[in-house]
Amino acid sequence: NCKEGTTVMCVELVANRFLRKMVRVLVATTIREAAAGADEDALLNLMDATCRRATAPPAPAEGLCLVDVGYEDFDEQRCFIVD
C-alpha cells in the first residue's frame, strides 16, 4: 500500500540473466535521466558508453519490489550436469 500522494513508477525488465545490482543501477539511471528531461534514446546511448561512471549509482533496495519472475520450460538437452 502506498501513502496518498506517493508517486509510483513501474519498471519491467526482461533478460536471460542479470548481474549483481544491475536492476538497481538501471532503475536509478532511468529515474535520473527522466528527471533531467533526457531524450527517449538516452538509455540506449548510455548502453554504448564504455565508462561505468556514465550510469547512476545503484538505487537503494528499499522501495523496490520484485513482482514476478518467469522461466522458460526446462530443457534437459541444455543442462550441463553430468552423472
N, C-alpha and C positions, 0 to 999 in steps of 0.2 A: 504494500500500500504506500502510495506517495502522498506527501503532505500537499494540501491545496496550494496552488501557485508554483509547484515544483515543475521544472522543465525536464522532460524525459526525451532521450534520444535512443532510438533502436538502431543497432548496427548488426547486419547479417554478414558473416564471413564464411566462405566456403573454400576449403582446401583439402588436399590429401594429407597434410601434416602441418603443424605449427611449431615454431621454435619457442624456447622459453621467453616469456614476456612479450612475444610478438603481438598478441592481441592487444595488450595494454599499450604498446607503442603505437599501433595502428589507430586505436581509439583516441589517444592523446593527440596524435598528429592530425587526425580528422577534425577534432574539436578546434585545435589551434588554427588550422587553415580556414575552417568555416568562420571562425570569429574574426579573422583578418580579411574576410571577403574575397578569398582566393578564387581563381577560375576553376571551372569544373575539372580541368586537366591537371590541377595542382598535385594531386596524389600520384597520378601516373608519372608526372615529371620527377617527383621525389623518388619513385622506384628506380629511376635511371641514375640517381645520384650515387656516386661511389663513396661519399663521405657519410659515415653513420651519424654525424652531428647534424645532418640536414633534417632529421626527424626529431620529434619532441621526445622528452624523457617519458618513460612509462607512466601511464595513468595509475593512480592508486587503486588497489584492488577493491577498496570499499566503494560500494555503489555500482560495481559491475556485477551483472547477474548472468550466468550461463543458463540458457533456456532449453536448448535441445542439442543433441549430438546424433548424427546419423551415420550408419555404416553400410557399405555395400555387402551383399551376400558373401559369406566366407567361401573362398575357392582354395581347396586343398592343393591344387596344382601350383599355386603361388606361395605355398608355405615352405620355409627353409628348414623346418625341423626334420632331423634325420634320426631314425631309430638306431 
